[in-house]
């Protein structure tokens, strides 16, 4: 990944490094580890699910602005 692509990924301006998993977007390098963790949790009787995942810059900005303006609970 070149420096420009890396910067775009780090700032949420690109999602090229993400994959869809269980209706969420995760970094491609952690999918196998997450699935192994989820399986281990299942074997221990725990239902491990993703509650929140990647948000692009524009979505995160909208959430933050709504909280700052008092339109969304903090």
C-alpha positions as CSV (number, residue, x, y, z in Angstrom):
1,X,0.0,0.0,0.0
2,X,1.5,3.4,-1.0
3,X,1.6,6.3,1.5
4,X,-1.5,8.0,0.0
5,X,-3.6,4.8,0.2
6,X,-2.4,4.2,3.8
7,X,-3.4,7.7,4.8
8,X,-6.8,7.3,3.2
9,X,-7.4,4.0,5.0
10,X,-6.2,5.5,8.4
11,X,-8.5,8.5,8.0
12,X,-11.6,6.6,6.9
13,X,-11.5,8.0,3.4
14,X,-11.0,4.5,1.9
15,X,-12.4,1.1,2.7
16,X,-10.2,-0.9,0.2
17,X,-8.6,-2.7,3.2
18,X,-11.9,-4.0,4.6
19,X,-14.0,-7.1,4.1
20,X,-17.7,-7.7,4.9
21,X,-18.3,-10.1,7.8
22,X,-21.6,-10.6,9.6
23,X,-23.0,-7.3,8.3
24,X,-19.9,-5.4,9.4
25,X,-16.7,-4.2,7.8
26,X,-13.5,-5.5,9.3
27,X,-9.8,-5.0,8.4
28,X,-8.8,-7.9,6.1
29,X,-5.9,-8.9,8.3
30,X,-8.0,-9.7,11.4
31,X,-10.9,-11.7,10.0
32,X,-9.4,-15.1,10.6
33,X,-8.3,-14.1,14.1
34,X,-11.8,-12.8,14.9
35,X,-13.5,-15.9,13.6
36,X,-11.1,-18.1,15.8
37,X,-11.9,-15.9,18.8
38,X,-15.6,-16.1,18.1
39,X,-15.4,-19.9,17.7
40,X,-13.5,-20.2,21.0
41,X,-16.1,-18.1,22.7
42,X,-18.9,-20.2,21.3
43,X,-17.2,-23.3,22.7
44,X,-17.1,-21.6,26.1
45,X,-20.9,-20.9,25.9
46,X,-20.4,-17.2,24.9
47,X,-22.2,-15.6,21.9
48,X,-19.6,-13.2,20.7
49,X,-20.9,-10.7,18.1
50,X,-19.7,-7.5,16.6
51,X,-21.6,-4.5,18.0
52,X,-19.8,-1.8,16.1
53,X,-17.2,-1.7,13.4
54,X,-15.6,0.5,10.8
55,X,-17.3,3.8,9.9
56,X,-16.1,5.9,7.0
57,X,-15.0,9.5,7.7
58,X,-18.4,10.9,6.7
59,X,-20.5,8.6,8.8
60,X,-18.2,9.1,11.9
61,X,-18.3,12.9,11.3
62,X,-22.1,12.9,11.2
63,X,-22.3,10.9,14.5
64,X,-19.8,13.2,16.2
65,X,-21.6,16.3,15.0
66,X,-25.0,15.1,16.1
67,X,-23.6,14.3,19.6
68,X,-21.9,17.7,19.8
69,X,-25.2,19.4,18.8
70,X,-27.1,17.5,21.4
71,X,-29.2,15.6,18.8
72,X,-27.8,12.2,19.8
73,X,-26.9,10.9,23.3
74,X,-23.3,10.8,24.3
